[in-house]
Amino acid sequence: MKIGCGVQIYPQVYIGDNVVIGDGCIIYAGVKIYHDCTVGRNCILHSGVVIGADGFGFEPDAEGINRKIPQLGNVIIEDDVEVGANTTIDRAMMGSTIVRYNTKIDNLVQVAHNVTVGESTFLCSQVGIAGSSSIGSHCVLAGQVGVAGHLQITDNCIFGAKTGVPSSIRKPGMYQGYPAIDAAIWRRAVVGFKNLPQMLRLMNRLEAAEKNK
């Protein structure tokens, strides 16, 4: 392993073989960094963070038994990244799971294998990003946003809390709801949804009146 200058390592930290940690990092108590992973300079990893656990890769065999797919890659965290407590960033199946420069990740976030998170992006609490998806730079994923696998999200996107992203997002903007749509449209749709019981009652009265003509 290689540990840079001025790194603070608190009790009960595990650092695996061939790990590289850059200058000025703070690794709080209970952090686990698996083999072959890289942490850049001036990063902060809060208690309970796990970097480089196996990605969730399984394949059923001819008998329907789920067999583990070896996870042979690593995790690369670039400079000035902060990772909140009990967040997990899984190693890639092949290649690297990458968190780019200056990204800030909240507590209880799951970043799956082969994900790339762009520069200066915010991932808020309980965000989940499925395998092989790419999140652009300067994005915000608010609390409990879920991103499906193998998607591309462009730069400068904001996703409101509890948004579900089942397909790629090519246009910068604000998104909300499931499936993720333009936030302004979603807000208007929510107003309509709240009025549905009243609208149904009116429709039923109109249908009854039509039948009684």
Backbone as CSV, one residue per row, in Angstrom:
resi,resn,N_x,N_y,N_z,CA_x,CA_y,CA_z,C_x,C_y,C_z
1,MET,0.846,-1.194,0.000,0.000,0.000,0.000,0.881,1.243,0.000
2,LYS,0.256,2.380,-0.369,0.975,3.650,-0.362,0.081,4.707,0.266
3,ILE,0.540,5.324,1.336,-0.231,6.336,2.056,0.539,7.641,2.004
4,GLY,-0.122,8.706,1.556,0.531,9.989,1.359,0.816,10.728,2.648
5,CYS,1.332,11.926,2.501,1.711,12.760,3.639,0.481,13.361,4.314
6,GLY,0.539,13.449,5.633,-0.502,14.145,6.380,-1.833,13.431,6.428
7,VAL,-1.874,12.151,6.138,-3.132,11.400,6.178,-3.474,11.073,7.629
8,GLN,-4.725,11.308,8.003,-5.207,10.961,9.342,-6.028,9.670,9.247
9,ILE,-5.624,8.659,9.991,-6.307,7.373,9.973,-6.760,7.057,11.396
10,TYR,-8.064,6.941,11.581,-8.645,6.719,12.895,-8.755,5.214,13.193
11,PRO,-9.115,4.840,14.437,-9.131,3.422,14.810,-10.092,2.576,13.967
12,GLN,-9.758,1.299,13.885,-10.584,0.266,13.257,-10.744,0.469,11.746
13,VAL,-9.812,1.159,11.148,-9.783,1.286,9.691,-9.059,0.072,9.119
14,TYR,-9.599,-0.461,8.006,-8.919,-1.538,7.283,-8.490,-1.015,5.919
15,ILE,-7.229,-1.236,5.578,-6.694,-0.834,4.280,-6.067,-2.063,3.635
16,GLY,-6.603,-2.456,2.479,-6.184,-3.687,1.833,-4.903,-3.544,1.028
17,ASP,-4.500,-4.656,0.424,-3.275,-4.699,-0.374,-3.360,-3.755,-1.572
18,ASN,-2.256,-3.109,-1.871,-2.101,-2.269,-3.065,-3.020,-1.051,-3.084
19,VAL,-3.523,-0.664,-1.942,-4.336,0.554,-1.859,-3.414,1.767,-1.906
20,VAL,-3.871,2.820,-2.590,-3.158,4.098,-2.643,-4.062,5.173,-2.056
21,ILE,-3.546,5.922,-1.084,-4.283,7.023,-0.462,-3.434,8.285,-0.603
22,GLY,-4.019,9.328,-1.187,-3.285,10.553,-1.454,-3.076,11.413,-0.223
23,ASP,-2.279,12.456,-0.391,-1.925,13.366,0.702,-3.169,14.015,1.305
24,GLY,-3.109,14.240,2.609,-4.089,15.082,3.280,-5.455,14.478,3.499
25,CYS,-5.610,13.183,3.309,-6.921,12.550,3.497,-7.227,12.357,4.982
26,ILE,-8.525,12.285,5.289,-8.999,11.928,6.627,-9.838,10.671,6.486
27,ILE,-9.414,9.605,7.153,-10.104,8.323,7.086,-10.642,8.040,8.491
28,TYR,-11.928,8.259,8.681,-12.507,8.146,10.017,-12.701,6.685,10.438
29,ALA,-13.048,6.505,11.707,-13.101,5.177,12.325,-14.013,4.223,11.562
30,GLY,-13.520,2.994,11.391,-14.343,1.935,10.833,-14.438,1.910,9.327
31,VAL,-13.704,2.741,8.631,-13.707,2.718,7.158,-12.979,1.461,6.680
32,LYS,-13.493,0.859,5.601,-12.863,-0.312,4.996,-12.558,0.009,3.529
33,ILE,-11.297,-0.115,3.167,-10.860,0.117,1.789,-10.237,-1.179,1.283
34,TYR,-10.931,-1.837,0.371,-10.487,-3.133,-0.128,-9.279,-2.974,-1.067
35,HIS,-8.704,-4.102,-1.413,-7.485,-4.172,-2.211,-7.614,-3.436,-3.548
36,ASP,-6.507,-2.885,-3.975,-6.318,-2.286,-5.309,-7.076,-0.983,-5.532
37,CYS,-7.719,-0.435,-4.518,-8.481,0.800,-4.704,-7.586,2.021,-4.497
38,THR,-8.004,3.143,-5.080,-7.231,4.379,-5.027,-8.100,5.510,-4.498
39,VAL,-7.578,6.246,-3.532,-8.245,7.424,-2.977,-7.335,8.616,-3.229
40,GLY,-7.865,9.669,-3.832,-7.055,10.830,-4.192,-6.684,11.698,-3.005
41,ARG,-6.166,12.858,-3.287,-5.723,13.778,-2.255,-6.892,14.522,-1.613
42,ASN,-6.723,14.838,-0.318,-7.660,15.692,0.426,-9.089,15.147,0.424
43,CYS,-9.214,13.844,0.454,-10.534,13.219,0.546,-10.897,12.994,2.012
44,ILE,-12.196,12.931,2.281,-12.704,12.633,3.618,-13.647,11.441,3.493
45,LEU,-13.329,10.376,4.222,-14.186,9.194,4.264,-14.702,9.052,5.692
46,HIS,-16.009,9.165,5.860,-16.598,9.124,7.198,-16.822,7.686,7.668
47,SER,-17.120,7.562,8.944,-17.187,6.246,9.584,-18.131,5.307,8.849
48,GLY,-17.683,4.065,8.710,-18.523,3.028,8.116,-18.496,2.964,6.609
49,VAL,-17.759,3.858,5.959,-17.652,3.809,4.497,-16.942,2.516,4.079
50,VAL,-17.457,1.898,3.009,-16.830,0.715,2.438,-16.513,1.005,0.969
51,ILE,-15.250,0.951,0.647,-14.773,1.198,-0.712,-14.238,-0.113,-1.286
52,GLY,-14.831,-0.571,-2.385,-14.253,-1.697,-3.097,-14.792,-3.061,-2.741
53,ALA,-15.935,-3.130,-2.035,-16.587,-4.428,-1.871,-17.033,-4.932,-3.242
54,ASP,-17.263,-6.236,-3.350,-17.672,-6.800,-4.636,-18.960,-6.175,-5.141
55,GLY,-19.013,-5.925,-6.444,-20.259,-5.545,-7.067,-21.259,-6.694,-7.020
56,PHE,-22.530,-6.358,-7.181,-23.611,-7.339,-7.076,-23.758,-8.041,-8.426
57,GLY,-22.842,-8.998,-8.658,-22.802,-9.676,-9.955,-23.012,-11.162,-9.809
58,PHE,-24.149,-11.662,-10.332,-24.482,-13.082,-10.273,-25.136,-13.489,-11.587
59,GLU,-25.006,-14.763,-11.917,-25.601,-15.286,-13.140,-26.117,-16.694,-12.851
60,PRO,-27.419,-16.962,-13.120,-27.920,-18.317,-12.891,-27.330,-19.304,-13.888
61,ASP,-26.962,-20.490,-13.399,-26.437,-21.520,-14.288,-27.578,-22.326,-14.902
62,ALA,-27.237,-23.407,-15.587,-28.255,-24.205,-16.272,-29.277,-24.794,-15.309
63,GLU,-28.911,-24.951,-14.051,-29.824,-25.501,-13.051,-30.556,-24.413,-12.268
64,GLY,-30.341,-23.158,-12.662,-31.014,-22.048,-11.993,-30.373,-21.612,-10.697
65,ILE,-29.155,-22.072,-10.431,-28.444,-21.678,-9.225,-27.634,-20.418,-9.526
66,ASN,-27.782,-19.406,-8.680,-27.087,-18.136,-8.894,-25.600,-18.285,-8.582
67,ARG,-24.767,-18.086,-9.591,-23.327,-18.206,-9.444,-22.690,-16.820,-9.451
68,LYS,-21.690,-16.653,-8.592,-21.021,-15.363,-8.473,-20.130,-15.087,-9.679
69,ILE,-20.226,-13.880,-10.219,-19.322,-13.420,-11.268,-18.143,-12.722,-10.598
70,PRO,-16.917,-13.153,-10.857,-15.765,-12.497,-10.208,-15.745,-10.997,-10.493
71,GLN,-15.469,-10.245,-9.453,-15.392,-8.785,-9.560,-13.910,-8.397,-9.515
72,LEU,-13.336,-8.157,-10.676,-11.890,-8.069,-10.823,-11.358,-6.637,-10.899
73,GLY,-12.244,-5.654,-10.927,-11.810,-4.269,-11.068,-11.488,-3.611,-9.745
74,ASN,-11.611,-2.295,-9.712,-11.315,-1.560,-8.483,-12.207,-0.330,-8.386
75,VAL,-11.903,0.528,-7.409,-12.559,1.829,-7.254,-11.490,2.901,-7.313
76,ILE,-11.762,3.959,-8.064,-10.888,5.134,-8.102,-11.688,6.334,-7.614
77,ILE,-11.233,6.937,-6.534,-11.826,8.168,-6.015,-10.821,9.283,-6.255
78,GLU,-11.228,10.292,-6.998,-10.303,11.382,-7.322,-10.203,12.382,-6.173
79,ASP,-9.459,13.474,-6.377,-9.149,14.420,-5.317,-10.388,15.158,-4.812
80,ASP,-10.318,15.551,-3.526,-11.303,16.456,-2.906,-12.716,15.876,-2.897
81,VAL,-12.821,14.582,-2.761,-14.118,13.917,-2.645,-14.407,13.677,-1.166
82,GLU,-15.655,13.881,-0.757,-16.087,13.543,0.602,-17.192,12.499,0.516
83,VAL,-17.074,11.465,1.349,-18.026,10.357,1.333,-18.614,10.204,2.729
84,GLY,-19.943,10.252,2.828,-20.625,10.227,4.117,-20.675,8.853,4.753
85,ALA,-21.094,8.841,6.009,-21.086,7.631,6.822,-21.934,6.522,6.208
86,ASN,-21.386,5.309,6.278,-22.091,4.083,5.856,-22.476,4.083,4.379
87,THR,-21.746,4.819,3.591,-21.917,4.761,2.138,-21.015,3.662,1.578
88,THR,-21.478,3.021,0.496,-20.720,1.940,-0.128,-20.487,2.246,-1.597
89,ILE,-19.254,2.047,-2.031,-18.886,2.223,-3.437,-18.235,0.913,-3.882
90,ASP,-18.923,0.170,-4.741,-18.497,-1.178,-5.106,-17.434,-1.165,-6.192
91,ARG,-16.564,-2.176,-6.149,-15.544,-2.316,-7.187,-16.178,-2.747,-8.503
92,ALA,-15.518,-2.433,-9.579,-15.995,-2.802,-10.907,-15.802,-4.296,-11.157
93,MET,-16.654,-4.823,-12.039,-16.431,-6.201,-12.468,-15.111,-6.280,-13.237
94,MET,-14.942,-5.366,-14.201,-13.665,-5.134,-14.868,-13.508,-3.630,-15.008
95,GLY,-12.284,-3.149,-15.041,-12.076,-1.712,-15.111,-12.244,-1.081,-13.741
96,SER,-12.875,0.102,-13.697,-12.956,0.863,-12.450,-14.330,1.477,-12.250
97,THR,-14.777,1.479,-11.013,-15.837,2.377,-10.556,-15.153,3.689,-10.202
98,ILE,-15.667,4.815,-10.715,-14.934,6.076,-10.599,-15.827,7.164,-9.995
99,VAL,-15.296,7.858,-9.002,-15.923,9.069,-8.455,-14.976,10.223,-8.758
100,ARG,-15.439,11.163,-9.573,-14.571,12.224,-10.070,-14.359,13.344,-9.044
101,TYR,-13.456,14.221,-9.402,-12.974,15.320,-8.571,-14.103,16.128,-7.937
102,ASN,-13.976,16.402,-6.628,-14.811,17.364,-5.907,-16.259,16.924,-5.739
103,THR,-16.559,15.675,-6.011,-17.918,15.189,-5.768,-18.127,14.982,-4.271
104,LYS,-19.348,15.243,-3.816,-19.696,15.120,-2.396,-20.854,14.126,-2.263
105,ILE,-20.632,13.118,-1.429,-21.598,12.031,-1.270,-22.055,12.001,0.177
106,ASP,-23.355,11.936,0.371,-23.978,11.967,1.692,-23.911,10.576,2.340
107,ASN,-24.519,10.455,3.513,-24.602,9.173,4.211,-25.523,8.191,3.472
108,LEU,-25.261,6.901,3.634,-26.172,5.838,3.208,-26.464,5.866,1.708
109,VAL,-25.442,6.067,0.927,-25.564,6.055,-0.537,-24.940,4.770,-1.062
110,GLN,-25.543,4.205,-2.115,-25.009,3.009,-2.766,-24.592,3.349,-4.197
111,VAL,-23.304,3.181,-4.485,-22.784,3.351,-5.839,-22.311,1.974,-6.303
112,ALA,-22.958,1.439,-7.319,-22.726,0.057,-7.730,-21.517,-0.063,-8.659
113,HIS,-21.238,-1.297,-9.047,-20.049,-1.593,-9.841,-20.084,-0.912,-11.209
114,ASN,-18.916,-0.429,-11.615,-18.698,0.194,-12.925,-19.463,1.492,-13.129
115,VAL,-19.946,2.087,-12.072,-20.564,3.419,-12.164,-19.461,4.470,-12.285
116,THR,-19.762,5.541,-13.025,-18.913,6.730,-13.039,-19.742,7.917,-12.578
117,VAL,-19.229,8.654,-11.599,-19.888,9.871,-11.106,-19.007,11.046,-11.487
118,GLY,-19.576,12.028,-12.175,-18.805,13.148,-12.699,-18.344,14.130,-11.638
119,GLU,-17.606,15.138,-12.074,-17.031,16.130,-11.168,-18.092,16.994,-10.497
120,SER,-17.822,17.356,-9.235,-18.612,18.355,-8.495,-20.097,18.015,-8.479
121,THR,-20.398,16.741,-8.352,-21.782,16.276,-8.264,-22.129,15.994,-6.807
122,PHE,-23.402,16.200,-6.452,-23.909,15.887,-5.119,-24.793,14.645,-5.185
123,LEU,-24.499,13.660,-4.332,-25.371,12.505,-4.139,-25.872,12.553,-2.707
124,CYS,-27.151,12.829,-2.534,-27.710,12.993,-1.189,-28.126,11.644,-0.600
125,SER,-28.539,11.682,0.641,-28.756,10.460,1.414,-29.711,9.485,0.727
126,GLN,-29.359,8.210,0.782,-30.153,7.084,0.293,-30.301,7.051,-1.224
127,VAL,-29.456,7.765,-1.927,-29.386,7.599,-3.383,-28.849,6.207,-3.688
128,GLY,-29.399,5.585,-4.736,-28.890,4.311,-5.217,-28.652,4.375,-6.718
129,ILE,-27.459,4.025,-7.143,-27.109,4.041,-8.564,-26.725,2.626,-8.965
130,ALA,-27.482,2.046,-9.899,-27.246,0.674,-10.316,-26.046,0.580,-11.252
131,GLY,-25.593,-0.638,-11.493,-24.339,-0.897,-12.161,-24.225,-0.318,-13.561
132,SER,-23.032,0.159,-13.873,-22.622,0.606,-15.208,-23.324,1.864,-15.678
133,SER,-23.949,2.604,-14.774,-24.521,3.896,-15.151,-23.483,4.996,-14.992
134,SER,-23.687,6.087,-15.732,-22.770,7.218,-15.712,-23.542,8.482,-15.354
135,ILE,-23.116,9.149,-14.292,-23.732,10.396,-13.840,-22.814,11.540,-14.256
136,GLY,-23.375,12.576,-14.843,-22.569,13.685,-15.341,-21.994,14.560,-14.246
137,SER,-21.309,15.605,-14.655,-20.732,16.582,-13.733,-21.767,17.630,-13.342
138,HIS,-21.585,18.192,-12.150,-22.429,19.285,-11.647,-23.904,18.866,-11.591
139,CYS,-24.134,17.632,-11.226,-25.497,17.140,-11.037,-25.835,17.115,-9.549
140,VAL,-27.134,17.089,-9.247,-27.626,16.912,-7.881,-28.656,15.791,-7.898
141,LEU,-28.403,14.749,-7.115,-29.386,13.687,-6.909,-29.842,13.807,-5.467
142,ALA,-31.064,14.287,-5.257,-31.583,14.506,-3.909,-31.917,13.169,-3.245
143,GLY,-32.411,13.238,-2.016,-32.607,12.047,-1.206,-33.468,10.986,-1.875
144,GLN,-33.025,9.741,-1.785,-33.751,8.554,-2.247,-33.962,8.516,-3.761
145,VAL,-33.175,9.235,-4.508,-33.219,9.087,-5.966,-32.651,7.722,-6.336
146,GLY,-33.334,7.046,-7.268,-32.865,5.758,-7.754,-32.573,5.811,-9.240
147,VAL,-31.410,5.314,-9.639,-30.988,5.317,-11.043,-30.816,3.871,-11.489
148,ALA,-31.510,3.476,-12.550,-31.390,2.123,-13.073,-30.026,1.918,-13.725
149,GLY,-29.732,0.678,-14.068,-28.419,0.339,-14.591,-28.230,0.678,-16.059
150,HIS,-26.963,0.874,-16.452,-26.549,1.061,-17.843,-27.161,2.316,-18.466
151,LEU,-27.299,3.376,-17.674,-27.870,4.639,-18.162,-26.792,5.709,-18.262
152,GLN,-27.103,6.732,-19.047,-26.241,7.904,-19.179,-27.041,9.138,-18.759
153,ILE,-26.522,9.862,-17.774,-27.143,11.113,-17.332,-26.172,12.237,-17.645
154,THR,-26.638,13.216,-18.407,-25.770,14.290,-18.853,-25.439,15.249,-17.722
155,ASP,-24.558,16.202,-17.983,-24.156,17.190,-16.979,-25.314,18.113,-16.623
156,ASN,-25.209,18.724,-15.438,-26.111,19.809,-15.016,-27.567,19.362,-14.923
157,CYS,-27.785,18.187,-14.342,-29.135,17.704,-14.075,-29.398,17.719,-12.576
158,ILE,-30.623,18.080,-12.211,-31.063,18.052,-10.820,-32.270,17.131,-10.737
159,PHE,-32.216,16.182,-9.799,-33.312,15.236,-9.597,-33.869,15.431,-8.195
160,GLY,-35.167,15.743,-8.112,-35.813,15.936,-6.821,-35.909,14.642,-6.036
161,ALA,-36.214,14.778,-4.753,-36.271,13.624,-3.854,-37.224,12.554,-4.375
162,LYS,-36.816,11.303,-4.217,-37.587,10.111,-4.563,-37.804,9.933,-6.065
163,THR,-37.079,10.665,-6.882,-37.207,10.496,-8.325,-36.631,9.153,-8.747
164,GLY,-37.315,8.493,-9.674,-36.821,7.258,-10.261,-36.397,7.493,-11.701
165,VAL,-35.202,7.064,-12.051,-34.649,7.324,-13.381,-34.491,5.982,-14.102
166,PRO,-35.456,5.599,-14.969,-35.393,4.301,-15.636,-34.740,4.341,-17.010
167,SER,-34.436,5.542,-17.505,-33.852,5.655,-18.842,-32.883,6.830,-18.863
168,SER,-32.039,6.877,-19.878,-31.002,7.908,-19.954,-31.602,9.302,-20.062
169,ILE,-30.890,10.281,-19.509,-31.292,11.687,-19.546,-30.258,12.434,-20.382
170,ARG,-30.698,12.955,-21.508,-29.784,13.604,-22.453,-29.779,15.128,-22.357
171,LYS,-30.790,15.697,-21.667,-30.959,17.152,-21.652,-30.791,17.669,-20.221
172,PRO,-29.921,18.672,-20.006,-29.810,19.263,-18.665,-31.140,19.843,-18.207
173,GLY,-31.375,19.817,-16.901,-32.621,20.383,-16.386,-32.968,19.803,-15.033
174,MET,-34.183,20.145,-14.579,-34.693,19.658,-13.304,-35.742,18.592,-13.570
175,TYR,-35.623,17.461,-12.852,-36.500,16.318,-13.069,-37.080,15.852,-11.743
176,GLN,-38.276,15.250,-11.851,-38.962,14.787,-10.638,-39.910,13.658,-11.013
177,GLY,-40.222,12.796,-10.044,-41.250,11.774,-10.221,-40.707,10.472,-10.775
178,TYR,-41.648,9.532,-11.009,-41.282,8.265,-11.652,-42.320,7.951,-12.731
179,PRO,-41.858,7.728,-13.979,-40.471,7.939,-14.413,-40.112,9.424,-14.411
180,ALA,-38.834,9.724,-14.312,-38.383,11.109,-14.208,-38.857,11.927,-15.408
181,ILE,-39.536,13.041,-15.118,-39.981,13.966,-16.155,-39.599,15.381,-15.728
182,ASP,-39.777,16.328,-16.631,-39.516,17.722,-16.311,-40.237,18.102,-15.012
183,ALA,-39.507,18.735,-14.089,-40.067,18.998,-12.759,-41.299,19.884,-12.816
184,ALA,-41.339,20.850,-13.730,-42.518,21.719,-13.830,-43.743,20.916,-14.263
185,ILE,-43.573,20.000,-15.214,-44.691,19.141,-15.630,-45.120,18.243,-14.479
186,TRP,-44.161,17.700,-13.754,-44.478,16.819,-12.629,-45.298,17.553,-11.570
187,ARG,-44.931,18.810,-11.273,-45.677,19.564,-10.264,-47.125,19.780,-10.699
188,ARG,-47.323,20.074,-11.987,-48.695,20.230,-12.467,-49.448,18.910,-12.406
189,ALA,-48.752,17.808,-12.706,-49.393,16.493,-12.663,-49.817,16.129,-11.246
190,VAL,-49.004,16.506,-10.251,-49.347,16.209,-8.861,-50.623,16.942,-8.456
191,VAL,-50.770,18.174,-8.903,-52.006,18.917,-8.619,-53.200,18.170,-9.202
192,GLY,-53.056,17.683,-10.450,-54.137,16.918,-11.055,-54.419,15.632,-10.306
193,PHE,-53.363,14.958,-9.846,-53.542,13.700,-9.118,-54.346,13.913,-7.848
194,LYS,-54.067,15.002,-7.118,-54.807,15.275,-5.882,-56.284,15.527,-6.150
195,ASN,-56.604,15.996,-7.367,-58.000,16.299,-7.704,-58.747,15.114,-8.323
196,LEU,-58.057,13.983,-8.519,-58.698,12.846,-9.188,-59.964,12.347,-8.499
197,PRO,-60.026,12.187,-7.159,-61.277,11.724,-6.542,-62.470,12.616,-6.867
198,GLN,-62.257,13.924,-6.796,-63.339,14.851,-7.122,-63.740,14.729,-8.591
199,MET,-62.742,14.587,-9.458,-63.042,14.457,-10.882,-63.794,13.158,-11.175
200,LEU,-63.430,12.070,-10.484,-64.134,10.805,-10.676,-65.588,10.899,-10.210
201,ARG,-65.815,11.551,-9.076,-67.196,11.719,-8.604,-68.020,12.500,-9.622
202,LEU,-67.433,13.569,-10.160,-68.138,14.359,-11.173,-68.421,13.524,-12.411
203,MET,-67.445,12.736,-12.848,-67.642,11.888,-14.017,-68.771,10.880,-13.787
204,ASN,-68.789,10.268,-12.590,-69.839,9.293,-12.289,-71.218,9.946,-12.299
205,ARG,-71.318,11.165,-11.758,-72.608,11.857,-11.774,-73.045,12.173,-13.197
206,LEU,-72.097,12.594,-14.028,-72.427,12.899,-15.414,-72.872,11.643,-16.171
207,GLU,-72.187,10.514,-15.928,-72.573,9.260,-16.581,-73.959,8.814,-16.123
208,ALA,-74.230,8.960,-14.803,-75.547,8.569,-14.291,-76.634,9.445,-14.898
209,ALA,-76.344,10.760,-15.003,-77.335,11.678,-15.573,-77.597,11.353,-17.039
210,GLU,-76.546,10.953,-17.795,-76.689,10.605,-19.185,-77.557,9.357,-19.355
211,LYS,-77.359,8.375,-18.464,-78.144,7.145,-18.536,-79.618,7.389,-18.219
212,ASN,-79.916,8.375,-17.381,-81.291,8.640,-16.956,-82.057,9.561,-17.885
213,LYS,-81.434,9.997,-18.979,-82.139,10.870,-19.918,-83.267,10.118,-20.623
